[in-house]
């Protein structure tokens, strides 16, 4: 499919030497791609999220520091 706008933009991008402009275009395109991504979750992933919600409601969580300590303890026991 011939898209004149896309061709004009490509020509302009190819001809610019301004790194700031190229960086801005790159960031803009990255943000658009991220917004348009649809995520499909498996049944198991949905169940894990539901279990996490229950843990949050019951205040059955630990801090990142506590988790790191448990990880280190587990690694040292191996």
PyMOL Python script that loads the backbone (N, CA, C, O; Angstrom):
from pymol import cmd

cmd.read_pdbstr("""\
ATOM      1  N   UNK A   1       0.845  -1.180   0.000  1.00  0.00           N
ATOM      2  CA  UNK A   1       0.000   0.000   0.000  1.00  0.00           C
ATOM      3  C   UNK A   1       0.888   1.240   0.000  1.00  0.00           C
ATOM      4  O   UNK A   1       1.820   1.348   0.797  1.00  0.00           O
ATOM      5  N   UNK A   2       0.599   2.145  -0.875  1.00  0.00           N
ATOM      6  CA  UNK A   2       1.387   3.362  -1.017  1.00  0.00           C
ATOM      7  C   UNK A   2       0.851   4.419  -0.058  1.00  0.00           C
ATOM      8  O   UNK A   2      -0.323   4.784  -0.114  1.00  0.00           O
ATOM      9  N   UNK A   3       1.725   4.906   0.823  1.00  0.00           N
ATOM     10  CA  UNK A   3       1.316   5.894   1.803  1.00  0.00           C
ATOM     11  C   UNK A   3       2.225   7.123   1.653  1.00  0.00           C
ATOM     12  O   UNK A   3       3.364   7.112   2.121  1.00  0.00           O
ATOM     13  N   UNK A   4       1.720   8.188   0.999  1.00  0.00           N
ATOM     14  CA  UNK A   4       2.562   9.366   0.751  1.00  0.00           C
ATOM     15  C   UNK A   4       3.073  10.029   2.028  1.00  0.00           C
ATOM     16  O   UNK A   4       4.205  10.511   2.064  1.00  0.00           O
ATOM     17  N   UNK A   5       2.255  10.057   3.069  1.00  0.00           N
ATOM     18  CA  UNK A   5       2.692  10.672   4.320  1.00  0.00           C
ATOM     19  C   UNK A   5       3.873   9.909   4.908  1.00  0.00           C
ATOM     20  O   UNK A   5       4.857  10.510   5.341  1.00  0.00           O
ATOM     21  N   UNK A   6       3.770   8.595   4.920  1.00  0.00           N
ATOM     22  CA  UNK A   6       4.853   7.782   5.453  1.00  0.00           C
ATOM     23  C   UNK A   6       6.140   8.020   4.658  1.00  0.00           C
ATOM     24  O   UNK A   6       7.220   8.120   5.240  1.00  0.00           O
ATOM     25  N   UNK A   7       6.026   8.108   3.350  1.00  0.00           N
ATOM     26  CA  UNK A   7       7.206   8.349   2.500  1.00  0.00           C
ATOM     27  C   UNK A   7       7.813   9.730   2.760  1.00  0.00           C
ATOM     28  O   UNK A   7       9.034   9.879   2.794  1.00  0.00           O
ATOM     29  N   UNK A   8       6.964  10.729   2.942  1.00  0.00           N
ATOM     30  CA  UNK A   8       7.475  12.083   3.242  1.00  0.00           C
ATOM     31  C   UNK A   8       8.205  12.090   4.583  1.00  0.00           C
ATOM     32  O   UNK A   8       9.275  12.683   4.716  1.00  0.00           O
ATOM     33  N   UNK A   9       7.617  11.428   5.567  1.00  0.00           N
ATOM     34  CA  UNK A   9       8.251  11.379   6.886  1.00  0.00           C
ATOM     35  C   UNK A   9       9.588  10.639   6.820  1.00  0.00           C
ATOM     36  O   UNK A   9      10.575  11.081   7.409  1.00  0.00           O
ATOM     37  N   UNK A  10       9.616   9.540   6.119  1.00  0.00           N
ATOM     38  CA  UNK A  10      10.871   8.789   5.976  1.00  0.00           C
ATOM     39  C   UNK A  10      11.927   9.648   5.301  1.00  0.00           C
ATOM     40  O   UNK A  10      13.080   9.665   5.732  1.00  0.00           O
ATOM     41  N   UNK A  11      11.550  10.356   4.254  1.00  0.00           N
ATOM     42  CA  UNK A  11      12.494  11.246   3.565  1.00  0.00           C
ATOM     43  C   UNK A  11      13.029  12.316   4.501  1.00  0.00           C
ATOM     44  O   UNK A  11      14.226  12.605   4.503  1.00  0.00           O
ATOM     45  N   UNK A  12      12.147  12.903   5.295  1.00  0.00           N
ATOM     46  CA  UNK A  12      12.571  13.954   6.235  1.00  0.00           C
ATOM     47  C   UNK A  12      13.491  13.383   7.307  1.00  0.00           C
ATOM     48  O   UNK A  12      14.490  14.000   7.675  1.00  0.00           O
ATOM     49  N   UNK A  13      13.143  12.199   7.803  1.00  0.00           N
ATOM     50  CA  UNK A  13      13.981  11.563   8.829  1.00  0.00           C
ATOM     51  C   UNK A  13      15.362  11.258   8.275  1.00  0.00           C
ATOM     52  O   UNK A  13      16.372  11.490   8.940  1.00  0.00           O
ATOM     53  N   UNK A  14      15.404  10.740   7.058  1.00  0.00           N
ATOM     54  CA  UNK A  14      16.681  10.402   6.440  1.00  0.00           C
ATOM     55  C   UNK A  14      17.542  11.637   6.188  1.00  0.00           C
ATOM     56  O   UNK A  14      18.770  11.558   6.226  1.00  0.00           O
ATOM     57  N   UNK A  15      16.906  12.768   5.933  1.00  0.00           N
ATOM     58  CA  UNK A  15      17.679  13.963   5.594  1.00  0.00           C
ATOM     59  C   UNK A  15      18.111  14.775   6.813  1.00  0.00           C
ATOM     60  O   UNK A  15      19.002  15.616   6.696  1.00  0.00           O
ATOM     61  N   UNK A  16      17.504  14.547   7.980  1.00  0.00           N
ATOM     62  CA  UNK A  16      17.876  15.355   9.144  1.00  0.00           C
ATOM     63  C   UNK A  16      19.152  14.833   9.794  1.00  0.00           C
ATOM     64  O   UNK A  16      19.415  13.631   9.839  1.00  0.00           O
ATOM     65  N   UNK A  17      19.923  15.775  10.288  1.00  0.00           N
ATOM     66  CA  UNK A  17      21.139  15.430  11.020  1.00  0.00           C
ATOM     67  C   UNK A  17      21.010  15.822  12.496  1.00  0.00           C
ATOM     68  O   UNK A  17      21.931  15.619  13.288  1.00  0.00           O
ATOM     69  N   UNK A  18      19.864  16.381  12.845  1.00  0.00           N
ATOM     70  CA  UNK A  18      19.620  16.856  14.202  1.00  0.00           C
ATOM     71  C   UNK A  18      19.281  15.669  15.104  1.00  0.00           C
ATOM     72  O   UNK A  18      18.200  15.089  15.006  1.00  0.00           O
ATOM     73  N   UNK A  19      20.219  15.321  15.981  1.00  0.00           N
ATOM     74  CA  UNK A  19      20.042  14.169  16.872  1.00  0.00           C
ATOM     75  C   UNK A  19      18.882  14.364  17.837  1.00  0.00           C
ATOM     76  O   UNK A  19      18.207  13.398  18.196  1.00  0.00           O
ATOM     77  N   UNK A  20      18.640  15.603  18.262  1.00  0.00           N
ATOM     78  CA  UNK A  20      17.535  15.868  19.184  1.00  0.00           C
ATOM     79  C   UNK A  20      16.194  15.575  18.517  1.00  0.00           C
ATOM     80  O   UNK A  20      15.294  15.017  19.144  1.00  0.00           O
ATOM     81  N   UNK A  21      16.064  15.946  17.267  1.00  0.00           N
ATOM     82  CA  UNK A  21      14.831  15.678  16.519  1.00  0.00           C
ATOM     83  C   UNK A  21      14.653  14.169  16.351  1.00  0.00           C
ATOM     84  O   UNK A  21      13.559  13.643  16.557  1.00  0.00           O
ATOM     85  N   UNK A  22      15.722  13.479  15.980  1.00  0.00           N
ATOM     86  CA  UNK A  22      15.643  12.035  15.809  1.00  0.00           C
ATOM     87  C   UNK A  22      15.289  11.335  17.118  1.00  0.00           C
ATOM     88  O   UNK A  22      14.503  10.388  17.132  1.00  0.00           O
ATOM     89  N   UNK A  23      15.864  11.801  18.196  1.00  0.00           N
ATOM     90  CA  UNK A  23      15.567  11.229  19.506  1.00  0.00           C
ATOM     91  C   UNK A  23      14.105  11.465  19.886  1.00  0.00           C
ATOM     92  O   UNK A  23      13.446  10.567  20.409  1.00  0.00           O
ATOM     93  N   UNK A  24      13.602  12.664  19.624  1.00  0.00           N
ATOM     94  CA  UNK A  24      12.205  12.981  19.924  1.00  0.00           C
ATOM     95  C   UNK A  24      11.260  12.113  19.101  1.00  0.00           C
ATOM     96  O   UNK A  24      10.252  11.630  19.617  1.00  0.00           O
ATOM     97  N   UNK A  25      11.576  11.916  17.837  1.00  0.00           N
ATOM     98  CA  UNK A  25      10.751  11.057  16.982  1.00  0.00           C
ATOM     99  C   UNK A  25      10.773   9.628  17.510  1.00  0.00           C
ATOM    100  O   UNK A  25       9.738   8.964  17.561  1.00  0.00           O
ATOM    101  N   UNK A  26      11.943   9.160  17.898  1.00  0.00           N
ATOM    102  CA  UNK A  26      12.089   7.814  18.430  1.00  0.00           C
ATOM    103  C   UNK A  26      11.240   7.632  19.687  1.00  0.00           C
ATOM    104  O   UNK A  26      10.535   6.632  19.823  1.00  0.00           O
ATOM    105  N   UNK A  27      11.308   8.597  20.606  1.00  0.00           N
ATOM    106  CA  UNK A  27      10.525   8.528  21.843  1.00  0.00           C
ATOM    107  C   UNK A  27       9.033   8.561  21.556  1.00  0.00           C
ATOM    108  O   UNK A  27       8.263   7.830  22.180  1.00  0.00           O
ATOM    109  N   UNK A  28       8.624   9.395  20.625  1.00  0.00           N
ATOM    110  CA  UNK A  28       7.222   9.489  20.253  1.00  0.00           C
ATOM    111  C   UNK A  28       6.717   8.158  19.703  1.00  0.00           C
ATOM    112  O   UNK A  28       5.655   7.676  20.097  1.00  0.00           O
ATOM    113  N   UNK A  29       7.482   7.573  18.797  1.00  0.00           N
ATOM    114  CA  UNK A  29       7.071   6.293  18.214  1.00  0.00           C
ATOM    115  C   UNK A  29       7.062   5.181  19.257  1.00  0.00           C
ATOM    116  O   UNK A  29       6.188   4.315  19.229  1.00  0.00           O
ATOM    117  N   UNK A  30       8.034   5.196  20.185  1.00  0.00           N
ATOM    118  CA  UNK A  30       8.043   4.203  21.262  1.00  0.00           C
ATOM    119  C   UNK A  30       6.799   4.320  22.130  1.00  0.00           C
ATOM    120  O   UNK A  30       6.197   3.310  22.495  1.00  0.00           O
ATOM    121  N   UNK A  31       6.411   5.549  22.464  1.00  0.00           N
ATOM    122  CA  UNK A  31       5.246   5.736  23.328  1.00  0.00           C
ATOM    123  C   UNK A  31       3.964   5.302  22.632  1.00  0.00           C
ATOM    124  O   UNK A  31       3.061   4.761  23.271  1.00  0.00           O
ATOM    125  N   UNK A  32       3.881   5.535  21.330  1.00  0.00           N
ATOM    126  CA  UNK A  32       2.701   5.112  20.581  1.00  0.00           C
ATOM    127  C   UNK A  32       2.627   3.594  20.531  1.00  0.00           C
ATOM    128  O   UNK A  32       1.548   3.021  20.681  1.00  0.00           O
ATOM    129  N   UNK A  33       3.761   2.939  20.320  1.00  0.00           N
ATOM    130  CA  UNK A  33       3.792   1.482  20.274  1.00  0.00           C
ATOM    131  C   UNK A  33       3.371   0.885  21.606  1.00  0.00           C
ATOM    132  O   UNK A  33       2.628  -0.096  21.636  1.00  0.00           O
ATOM    133  N   UNK A  34       3.831   1.458  22.699  1.00  0.00           N
ATOM    134  CA  UNK A  34       3.502   0.946  24.023  1.00  0.00           C
ATOM    135  C   UNK A  34       2.018   1.111  24.308  1.00  0.00           C
ATOM    136  O   UNK A  34       1.409   0.232  24.919  1.00  0.00           O
ATOM    137  N   UNK A  35       1.426   2.215  23.880  1.00  0.00           N
ATOM    138  CA  UNK A  35       0.013   2.458  24.129  1.00  0.00           C
ATOM    139  C   UNK A  35      -0.864   1.508  23.330  1.00  0.00           C
ATOM    140  O   UNK A  35      -1.955   1.152  23.775  1.00  0.00           O
ATOM    141  N   UNK A  36      -0.409   1.099  22.176  1.00  0.00           N
ATOM    142  CA  UNK A  36      -1.240   0.287  21.311  1.00  0.00           C
ATOM    143  C   UNK A  36      -1.087  -1.213  21.548  1.00  0.00           C
ATOM    144  O   UNK A  36      -1.784  -2.014  20.925  1.00  0.00           O
ATOM    145  N   UNK A  37      -0.186  -1.596  22.439  1.00  0.00           N
ATOM    146  CA  UNK A  37       0.012  -3.012  22.702  1.00  0.00           C
ATOM    147  C   UNK A  37      -1.141  -3.562  23.539  1.00  0.00           C
ATOM    148  O   UNK A  37      -1.454  -3.026  24.602  1.00  0.00           O
ATOM    149  N   UNK A  38      -1.758  -4.613  23.063  1.00  0.00           N
ATOM    150  CA  UNK A  38      -2.775  -5.317  23.825  1.00  0.00           C
ATOM    151  C   UNK A  38      -2.134  -6.529  24.450  1.00  0.00           C
ATOM    152  O   UNK A  38      -1.389  -7.262  23.799  1.00  0.00           O
ATOM    153  N   UNK A  39      -2.424  -6.733  25.701  1.00  0.00           N
ATOM    154  CA  UNK A  39      -1.837  -7.853  26.410  1.00  0.00           C
ATOM    155  C   UNK A  39      -2.929  -8.883  26.656  1.00  0.00           C
ATOM    156  O   UNK A  39      -3.978  -8.576  27.224  1.00  0.00           O
ATOM    157  N   UNK A  40      -2.668 -10.092  26.226  1.00  0.00           N
ATOM    158  CA  UNK A  40      -3.589 -11.198  26.478  1.00  0.00           C
ATOM    159  C   UNK A  40      -3.003 -12.047  27.592  1.00  0.00           C
ATOM    160  O   UNK A  40      -1.865 -12.507  27.510  1.00  0.00           O
ATOM    161  N   UNK A  41      -3.791 -12.244  28.621  1.00  0.00           N
ATOM    162  CA  UNK A  41      -3.322 -13.031  29.754  1.00  0.00           C
ATOM    163  C   UNK A  41      -3.892 -14.442  29.675  1.00  0.00           C
ATOM    164  O   UNK A  41      -5.014 -14.664  29.219  1.00  0.00           O
ATOM    165  N   UNK A  42      -3.084 -15.375  30.132  1.00  0.00           N
ATOM    166  CA  UNK A  42      -3.558 -16.751  30.207  1.00  0.00           C
ATOM    167  C   UNK A  42      -4.457 -16.899  31.432  1.00  0.00           C
ATOM    168  O   UNK A  42      -4.502 -16.022  32.296  1.00  0.00           O
ATOM    169  N   UNK A  43      -5.163 -18.011  31.491  1.00  0.00           N
ATOM    170  CA  UNK A  43      -6.018 -18.293  32.644  1.00  0.00           C
ATOM    171  C   UNK A  43      -5.185 -18.297  33.927  1.00  0.00           C
ATOM    172  O   UNK A  43      -5.613 -17.786  34.962  1.00  0.00           O
ATOM    173  N   UNK A  44      -3.990 -18.882  33.841  1.00  0.00           N
ATOM    174  CA  UNK A  44      -3.109 -18.959  35.012  1.00  0.00           C
ATOM    175  C   UNK A  44      -2.632 -17.583  35.451  1.00  0.00           C
ATOM    176  O   UNK A  44      -2.549 -17.311  36.649  1.00  0.00           O
ATOM    177  N   UNK A  45      -2.317 -16.711  34.499  1.00  0.00           N
ATOM    178  CA  UNK A  45      -1.880 -15.353  34.842  1.00  0.00           C
ATOM    179  C   UNK A  45      -3.012 -14.579  35.516  1.00  0.00           C
ATOM    180  O   UNK A  45      -2.779 -13.830  36.465  1.00  0.00           O
ATOM    181  N   UNK A  46      -4.227 -14.761  35.026  1.00  0.00           N
ATOM    182  CA  UNK A  46      -5.383 -14.100  35.640  1.00  0.00           C
ATOM    183  C   UNK A  46      -5.585 -14.600  37.065  1.00  0.00           C
ATOM    184  O   UNK A  46      -5.889 -13.820  37.968  1.00  0.00           O
ATOM    185  N   UNK A  47      -5.414 -15.903  37.258  1.00  0.00           N
ATOM    186  CA  UNK A  47      -5.546 -16.466  38.607  1.00  0.00           C
ATOM    187  C   UNK A  47      -4.494 -15.895  39.544  1.00  0.00           C
ATOM    188  O   UNK A  47      -4.787 -15.595  40.701  1.00  0.00           O
ATOM    189  N   UNK A  48      -3.258 -15.741  39.043  1.00  0.00           N
ATOM    190  CA  UNK A  48      -2.186 -15.180  39.872  1.00  0.00           C
ATOM    191  C   UNK A  48      -2.504 -13.735  40.263  1.00  0.00           C
ATOM    192  O   UNK A  48      -2.265 -13.326  41.399  1.00  0.00           O
ATOM    193  N   UNK A  49      -3.037 -12.975  39.323  1.00  0.00           N
ATOM    194  CA  UNK A  49      -3.407 -11.586  39.624  1.00  0.00           C
ATOM    195  C   UNK A  49      -4.523 -11.533  40.664  1.00  0.00           C
ATOM    196  O   UNK A  49      -4.495 -10.694  41.565  1.00  0.00           O
ATOM    197  N   UNK A  50      -5.499 -12.423  40.543  1.00  0.00           N
ATOM    198  CA  UNK A  50      -6.574 -12.476  41.527  1.00  0.00           C
ATOM    199  C   UNK A  50      -6.030 -12.842  42.903  1.00  0.00           C
ATOM    200  O   UNK A  50      -6.448 -12.271  43.910  1.00  0.00           O
ATOM    201  N   UNK A  51      -5.096 -13.797  42.946  1.00  0.00           N
ATOM    202  CA  UNK A  51      -4.485 -14.175  44.214  1.00  0.00           C
ATOM    203  C   UNK A  51      -3.701 -13.007  44.814  1.00  0.00           C
ATOM    204  O   UNK A  51      -3.694 -12.812  46.030  1.00  0.00           O
ATOM    205  N   UNK A  52      -3.048 -12.238  43.956  1.00  0.00           N
ATOM    206  CA  UNK A  52      -2.314 -11.059  44.432  1.00  0.00           C
ATOM    207  C   UNK A  52      -3.255 -10.030  45.020  1.00  0.00           C
ATOM    208  O   UNK A  52      -2.952  -9.419  46.045  1.00  0.00           O
ATOM    209  N   UNK A  53      -4.386  -9.835  44.384  1.00  0.00           N
ATOM    210  CA  UNK A  53      -5.388  -8.899  44.905  1.00  0.00           C
ATOM    211  C   UNK A  53      -5.870  -9.334  46.282  1.00  0.00           C
ATOM    212  O   UNK A  53      -6.044  -8.501  47.172  1.00  0.00           O
ATOM    213  N   UNK A  54      -6.084 -10.625  46.461  1.00  0.00           N
ATOM    214  CA  UNK A  54      -6.517 -11.149  47.761  1.00  0.00           C
ATOM    215  C   UNK A  54      -5.435 -10.914  48.801  1.00  0.00           C
ATOM    216  O   UNK A  54      -5.732 -10.516  49.927  1.00  0.00           O
ATOM    217  N   UNK A  55      -4.175 -11.158  48.433  1.00  0.00           N
ATOM    218  CA  UNK A  55      -3.060 -10.905  49.354  1.00  0.00           C
ATOM    219  C   UNK A  55      -3.028  -9.447  49.775  1.00  0.00           C
ATOM    220  O   UNK A  55      -2.803  -9.140  50.946  1.00  0.00           O
ATOM    221  N   UNK A  56      -3.252  -8.549  48.828  1.00  0.00           N
ATOM    222  CA  UNK A  56      -3.258  -7.116  49.155  1.00  0.00           C
ATOM    223  C   UNK A  56      -4.405  -6.774  50.101  1.00  0.00           C
ATOM    224  O   UNK A  56      -4.222  -6.017  51.055  1.00  0.00           O
ATOM    225  N   UNK A  57      -5.574  -7.325  49.842  1.00  0.00           N
ATOM    226  CA  UNK A  57      -6.730  -7.048  50.691  1.00  0.00           C
ATOM    227  C   UNK A  57      -6.522  -7.566  52.110  1.00  0.00           C
ATOM    228  O   UNK A  57      -6.971  -6.937  53.069  1.00  0.00           O
ATOM    229  N   UNK A  58      -5.848  -8.701  52.255  1.00  0.00           N
ATOM    230  CA  UNK A  58      -5.588  -9.301  53.566  1.00  0.00           C
ATOM    231  C   UNK A  58      -4.317  -8.751  54.204  1.00  0.00           C
ATOM    232  O   UNK A  58      -3.931  -9.165  55.297  1.00  0.00           O
ATOM    233  N   UNK A  59      -3.671  -7.816  53.510  1.00  0.00           N
ATOM    234  CA  UNK A  59      -2.405  -7.238  53.977  1.00  0.00           C
ATOM    235  C   UNK A  59      -1.354  -8.320  54.197  1.00  0.00           C
ATOM    236  O   UNK A  59      -0.586  -8.266  55.157  1.00  0.00           O
ATOM    237  N   UNK A  60      -1.328  -9.288  53.313  1.00  0.00           N
ATOM    238  CA  UNK A  60      -0.355 -10.373  53.373  1.00  0.00           C
ATOM    239  C   UNK A  60       0.747 -10.118  52.348  1.00  0.00           C
ATOM    240  O   UNK A  60       0.922 -10.875  51.394  1.00  0.00           O
ATOM    241  N   UNK A  61       1.475  -9.044  52.569  1.00  0.00           N
ATOM    242  CA  UNK A  61       2.560  -8.668  51.669  1.00  0.00           C
ATOM    243  C   UNK A  61       3.823  -8.446  52.485  1.00  0.00           C
ATOM    244  O   UNK A  61       3.778  -8.307  53.707  1.00  0.00           O
ATOM    245  N   UNK A  62       4.949  -8.416  51.786  1.00  0.00           N
ATOM    246  CA  UNK A  62       6.213  -8.093  52.440  1.00  0.00           C
ATOM    247  C   UNK A  62       6.902  -7.009  51.614  1.00  0.00           C
ATOM    248  O   UNK A  62       6.627  -6.833  50.427  1.00  0.00           O
ATOM    249  N   UNK A  63       7.794  -6.296  52.272  1.00  0.00           N
ATOM    250  CA  UNK A  63       8.507  -5.223  51.587  1.00  0.00           C
ATOM    251  C   UNK A  63       9.586  -5.807  50.672  1.00  0.00           C
ATOM    252  O   UNK A  63       9.948  -6.979  50.779  1.00  0.00           O
ATOM    253  N   UNK A  64      10.078  -4.977  49.791  1.00  0.00           N
ATOM    254  CA  UNK A  64      11.157  -5.406  48.897  1.00  0.00           C
ATOM    255  C   UNK A  64      12.397  -5.777  49.704  1.00  0.00           C
ATOM    256  O   UNK A  64      13.091  -6.738  49.370  1.00  0.00           O
ATOM    257  N   UNK A  65      12.680  -5.017  50.769  1.00  0.00           N
ATOM    258  CA  UNK A  65      13.837  -5.327  51.622  1.00  0.00           C
ATOM    259  C   UNK A  65      13.702  -6.706  52.256  1.00  0.00           C
ATOM    260  O   UNK A  65      14.661  -7.477  52.289  1.00  0.00           O
ATOM    261  N   UNK A  66      12.512  -7.011  52.759  1.00  0.00           N
ATOM    262  CA  UNK A  66      12.287  -8.321  53.358  1.00  0.00           C
ATOM    263  C   UNK A  66      12.446  -9.434  52.314  1.00  0.00           C
ATOM    264  O   UNK A  66      13.032 -10.481  52.592  1.00  0.00           O
ATOM    265  N   UNK A  67      11.933  -9.197  51.150  1.00  0.00           N
ATOM    266  CA  UNK A  67      12.052 -10.176  50.070  1.00  0.00           C
ATOM    267  C   UNK A  67      13.512 -10.398  49.697  1.00  0.00           C
ATOM    268  O   UNK A  67      13.943 -11.534  49.495  1.00  0.00           O
ATOM    269  N   UNK A  68      14.268  -9.312  49.607  1.00  0.00           N
ATOM    270  CA  UNK A  68      15.696  -9.423  49.299  1.00  0.00           C
ATOM    271  C   UNK A  68      16.428 -10.242  50.363  1.00  0.00           C
ATOM    272  O   UNK A  68      17.283 -11.066  50.038  1.00  0.00           O
ATOM    273  N   UNK A  69      16.090 -10.012  51.634  1.00  0.00           N
ATOM    274  CA  UNK A  69      16.726 -10.772  52.720  1.00  0.00           C
ATOM    275  C   UNK A  69      16.378 -12.247  52.614  1.00  0.00           C
ATOM    276  O   UNK A  69      17.243 -13.105  52.792  1.00  0.00           O
ATOM    277  N   UNK A  70      15.110 -12.549  52.324  1.00  0.00           N
ATOM    278  CA  UNK A  70      14.704 -13.949  52.170  1.00  0.00           C
ATOM    279  C   UNK A  70      15.430 -14.593  50.986  1.00  0.00           C
ATOM    280  O   UNK A  70      15.863 -15.742  51.066  1.00  0.00           O
ATOM    281  N   UNK A  71      15.556 -13.851  49.899  1.00  0.00           N
ATOM    282  CA  UNK A  71      16.272 -14.367  48.732  1.00  0.00           C
ATOM    283  C   UNK A  71      17.723 -14.686  49.082  1.00  0.00           C
ATOM    284  O   UNK A  71      18.233 -15.751  48.734  1.00  0.00           O
ATOM    285  N   UNK A  72      18.387 -13.752  49.778  1.00  0.00           N
ATOM    286  CA  UNK A  72      19.781 -13.980  50.165  1.00  0.00           C
ATOM    287  C   UNK A  72      19.907 -15.177  51.081  1.00  0.00           C
ATOM    288  O   UNK A  72      20.825 -15.986  50.945  1.00  0.00           O
ATOM    289  N   UNK A  73      18.976 -15.285  52.019  1.00  0.00           N
ATOM    290  CA  UNK A  73      18.998 -16.406  52.936  1.00  0.00           C
ATOM    291  C   UNK A  73      18.821 -17.714  52.173  1.00  0.00           C
ATOM    292  O   UNK A  73      19.517 -18.690  52.453  1.00  0.00           O
ATOM    293  N   UNK A  74      17.907 -17.745  51.224  1.00  0.00           N
ATOM    294  CA  UNK A  74      17.666 -18.942  50.432  1.00  0.00           C
ATOM    295  C   UNK A  74      18.895 -19.279  49.582  1.00  0.00           C
ATOM    296  O   UNK A  74      19.285 -20.442  49.478  1.00  0.00           O
ATOM    297  N   UNK A  75      19.503 -18.247  48.971  1.00  0.00           N
ATOM    298  CA  UNK A  75      20.690 -18.486  48.149  1.00  0.00           C
ATOM    299  C   UNK A  75      21.853 -19.022  48.969  1.00  0.00           C
ATOM    300  O   UNK A  75      22.586 -19.902  48.517  1.00  0.00           O
ATOM    301  N   UNK A  76      22.023 -18.489  50.181  1.00  0.00           N
ATOM    302  CA  UNK A  76      23.127 -18.931  51.038  1.00  0.00           C
ATOM    303  C   UNK A  76      22.911 -20.356  51.544  1.00  0.00           C
ATOM    304  O   UNK A  76      23.871 -21.060  51.857  1.00  0.00           O
ATOM    305  N   UNK A  77      21.655 -20.777  51.624  1.00  0.00           N
ATOM    306  CA  UNK A  77      21.350 -22.129  52.100  1.00  0.00           C
ATOM    307  C   UNK A  77      21.598 -23.179  51.012  1.00  0.00           C
ATOM    308  O   UNK A  77      21.673 -24.371  51.311  1.00  0.00           O
ATOM    309  N   UNK A  78      21.721 -22.758  49.788  1.00  0.00           N
ATOM    310  CA  UNK A  78      21.893 -23.700  48.669  1.00  0.00           C
ATOM    311  C   UNK A  78      23.287 -24.254  48.617  1.00  0.00           C
ATOM    312  O   UNK A  78      23.599 -25.059  47.738  1.00  0.00           O
TER     313      UNK A  78
END
""", "prot")
cmd.dss("prot")
cmd.show_as("cartoon", "prot")
cmd.util.cbc("prot")
cmd.orient("prot")
